[in-house]
Amino acid sequence: MKNTKLYFAGFTLLELIVVLLLLSLALGMVAPRVSVGVKKLTERDFVINTIKLLNRARFRALSSGGESIFFIDGANRIMGIDSAEKEKIPENIDIYSKGLQQIANNVYAIRFFPDGSATATHLEITFNKGQQYFISINPFSGQLVFSENKKP
């Protein structure tokens, strides 16, 4: 049997540096796009949860035969239904409204009635003083109209 030597060719330090540089450039271009997408998802989740709470308050009034109240507590930064279901309002979110009724100090409400009607209200949800979502409530039917970046 012949004596054979095996040679292993490795990577030079220069080749490793070039590969690491290319990977870091690719990551640098992809990471900001991913973080923007994640931020958009959290914004959408908050808006969707707000719409769900409003619809739940409306259906609670219709099914119970009594009034149901969706409230926003500006001092404690919470919102909810009839003091039972509550959700925290994140610090980067501002909620502006037209038509809310003040029921206590810094607590405002939208009332849903058993006949399907509601107090007429327009909510504007703004994220970081930028992206805006608008929710309008029809006073006669209590139905919600949602729009993004433009007033309904």
VOLODREN-663227 format. One line per field, with one value per residue (C-alpha): x, z, y; residue in one letter; residue number from 1. Coordinates in steps of 0.1 Angstrom, whole numbers, padded with zeros to 4 digits. Example, Ala and Ser with C-alpha at 12.3 -4.5 7.8 and 13.67 -1.06 7.14 Angstrom:
<nodes>
x c(0123,0137)
z c(0078,0071)
y c(-0045,-0011)
r c(A,S)
k c(1,2)
</nodes>
This chain:
<nodes>
x c(0000,0012,0016,-0007,-0009,-0041,-0041,-0069,-0073,-0088,-0101,-0077,-0084,-0091,-0118,-0135,-0135,-0150,-0178,-0185,-0186,-0211,-0233,-0233,-0243,-0271,-0283,-0280,-0304,-0329,-0332,-0348,-0375,-0383,-0385,-0409,-0431,-0432,-0441,-0469,-0482,-0484,-0502,-0527,-0532,-0541,-0565,-0581,-0585,-0601,-0626,-0633,-0640,-0663,-0682,-0683,-0699,-0724,-0734,-0735,-0761,-0781,-0781,-0786,-0814,-0795,-0771,-0734,-0705,-0672,-0649,-0615,-0597,-0571,-0555,-0548,-0544,-0569,-0600,-0627,-0663,-0685,-0655,-0651,-0629,-0599,-0570,-0539,-0533,-0495,-0475,-0468,-0506,-0528,-0566,-0585,-0623,-0653,-0686,-0674,-0695,-0676,-0687,-0660,-0628,-0607,-0631,-0650,-0676,-0694,-0729,-0745,-0782,-0804,-0821,-0787,-0781,-0751,-0738,-0723,-0685,-0654,-0622,-0587,-0559,-0525,-0492,-0460,-0477,-0476,-0498,-0535,-0565,-0601,-0632,-0667,-0698,-0731,-0755,-0786,-0772,-0742,-0721,-0684,-0667,-0629,-0604,-0567,-0548,-0580,-0610,-0642)
z c(0000,-0009,0017,0007,0023,0027,0023,0036,0021,0046,0043,0045,0070,0041,0027,0061,0065,0030,0038,0072,0055,0029,0056,0077,0047,0038,0075,0076,0046,0058,0095,0092,0068,0093,0122,0103,0095,0132,0143,0117,0131,0166,0155,0136,0166,0188,0163,0157,0195,0198,0170,0187,0220,0204,0186,0218,0236,0208,0208,0246,0245,0218,0236,0271,0264,0285,0278,0274,0278,0260,0281,0277,0309,0298,0332,0336,0299,0298,0277,0281,0284,0314,0338,0332,0302,0301,0278,0284,0259,0251,0256,0219,0211,0213,0210,0199,0197,0188,0205,0236,0268,0299,0327,0353,0357,0326,0317,0285,0271,0241,0249,0230,0235,0232,0200,0182,0183,0199,0207,0176,0179,0158,0171,0158,0168,0162,0166,0174,0160,0125,0113,0118,0119,0121,0135,0132,0149,0132,0158,0143,0137,0160,0132,0129,0099,0098,0076,0076,0070,0060,0078,0069)
y c(0000,0034,0061,0090,0123,0142,0179,0200,0234,0259,0294,0323,0350,0374,0351,0348,0386,0391,0366,0382,0416,0404,0388,0419,0441,0417,0417,0455,0458,0433,0441,0476,0462,0434,0457,0480,0450,0440,0475,0476,0443,0456,0487,0466,0443,0472,0487,0452,0447,0481,0472,0439,0456,0481,0453,0432,0462,0466,0429,0428,0456,0438,0404,0416,0441,0467,0495,0486,0511,0511,0534,0551,0561,0586,0590,0553,0546,0518,0510,0484,0474,0480,0480,0443,0438,0461,0466,0488,0516,0517,0549,0554,0556,0587,0584,0614,0615,0635,0627,0608,0614,0621,0598,0605,0625,0616,0587,0589,0565,0553,0540,0511,0507,0475,0487,0487,0524,0541,0575,0590,0589,0593,0579,0587,0563,0578,0559,0579,0610,0593,0564,0571,0549,0562,0545,0560,0547,0551,0565,0547,0512,0512,0498,0506,0522,0518,0536,0540,0574,0592,0604,0586)
r c(M,K,N,T,K,L,Y,F,A,G,F,T,L,L,E,L,I,V,V,L,L,L,L,S,L,A,L,G,M,V,A,P,R,V,S,V,G,V,K,K,L,T,E,R,D,F,V,I,N,T,I,K,L,L,N,R,A,R,F,R,A,L,S,S,G,G,E,S,I,F,F,I,D,G,A,N,R,I,M,G,I,D,S,A,E,K,E,K,I,P,E,N,I,D,I,Y,S,K,G,L,Q,Q,I,A,N,N,V,Y,A,I,R,F,F,P,D,G,S,A,T,A,T,H,L,E,I,T,F,N,K,G,Q,Q,Y,F,I,S,I,N,P,F,S,G,Q,L,V,F,S,E,N,K,K,P)
k c(1,2,3,4,5,6,7,8,9,10,11,12,13,14,15,16,17,18,19,20,21,22,23,24,25,26,27,28,29,30,31,32,33,34,35,36,37,38,39,40,41,42,43,44,45,46,47,48,49,50,51,52,53,54,55,56,57,58,59,60,61,62,63,64,65,66,67,68,69,70,71,72,73,74,75,76,77,78,79,80,81,82,83,84,85,86,87,88,89,90,91,92,93,94,95,96,97,98,99,100,101,102,103,104,105,106,107,108,109,110,111,112,113,114,115,116,117,118,119,120,121,122,123,124,125,126,127,128,129,130,131,132,133,134,135,136,137,138,139,140,141,142,143,144,145,146,147,148,149,150,151,152)
</nodes>
